[in-house]
Amino acid sequence: SVIKTGRLLISHEAPLTGGFASEISSTVQEECFLNLEAPISRVCGYDTPFPHIFEPFYIPDKWKCYDALRKMINY
């Protein structure tokens, strides 16, 4: 998929730093660097503790992913 499109967006609910997206992005960077047309984007949770009442603001939603896709396409 990265070779075909030249782009990668990773989204998950864990924090940005030290999350699973970091490992995926580093592996893709090593394997497909010459095929990338835009920087790898990660849409993840924040690196701060949060109360569970604010969980809808913490986890990535369709609008955060949409904004990341727009930035990646317009790069």
C-alpha positions as CSV (number, residue, x, y, z in Angstrom):
1,S,0.0,0.0,0.0
2,V,2.8,2.5,0.8
3,I,4.6,1.6,-2.4
4,K,1.4,2.2,-4.4
5,T,0.3,5.4,-2.8
6,G,3.6,6.9,-1.4
7,R,1.8,7.8,1.9
8,L,1.0,6.3,5.3
9,L,-1.4,7.3,8.0
10,I,-1.3,5.4,11.3
11,S,-4.1,5.8,13.9
12,H,-4.5,4.2,17.2
13,E,-5.7,5.1,20.7
14,A,-2.4,4.7,22.6
15,P,-0.2,7.8,23.3
16,L,1.9,9.3,20.5
17,T,5.2,8.7,22.2
18,G,6.3,5.1,22.6
19,G,3.2,3.7,21.1
20,F,2.8,1.0,18.5
21,A,2.6,3.6,15.7
22,S,6.2,4.6,16.3
23,E,7.4,1.1,15.6
24,I,5.3,0.8,12.4
25,S,6.5,4.1,11.1
26,S,10.1,3.3,11.7
27,T,9.8,0.0,10.0
28,V,8.1,1.5,7.0
29,Q,10.7,4.3,6.9
30,E,13.5,1.7,6.7
31,E,11.8,-0.4,4.1
32,C,10.0,2.1,1.8
33,F,11.9,5.4,2.2
34,L,12.4,6.0,-1.5
35,N,8.7,5.4,-2.2
36,L,7.3,7.9,0.3
37,E,5.9,11.1,-1.2
38,A,4.9,12.7,2.1
39,P,6.0,12.3,5.7
40,I,4.4,9.5,7.7
41,S,1.5,10.8,9.8
42,R,0.4,9.5,13.2
43,V,-3.0,10.2,14.7
44,C,-2.9,9.0,18.3
45,G,-3.9,9.9,21.8
46,Y,-2.2,12.7,23.7
47,D,0.9,12.1,25.9
48,T,-0.9,13.3,29.0
49,P,-3.0,11.6,31.6
50,F,-6.7,12.2,31.2
51,P,-9.9,11.6,33.2
52,H,-12.2,9.0,31.6
53,I,-15.0,11.6,31.2
54,F,-12.8,13.3,28.5
55,E,-12.1,10.1,26.6
56,P,-14.1,11.3,23.5
57,F,-11.7,14.2,23.2
58,Y,-8.6,12.0,23.7
59,I,-9.1,9.2,21.2
60,P,-8.6,9.8,17.5
61,D,-11.9,10.3,15.7
62,K,-12.8,10.6,12.0
63,W,-12.2,14.4,12.0
64,K,-8.7,14.1,13.3
65,C,-7.9,11.5,10.7
66,Y,-9.6,13.6,8.0
67,D,-7.4,16.6,8.9
68,A,-4.3,14.4,8.8
69,L,-5.3,13.0,5.4
70,R,-5.8,16.5,4.0
71,K,-2.4,17.7,5.2
72,M,-0.8,14.6,3.8
73,I,-2.5,14.8,0.4
74,N,-1.6,18.6,0.1
75,Y,2.0,18.1,1.0
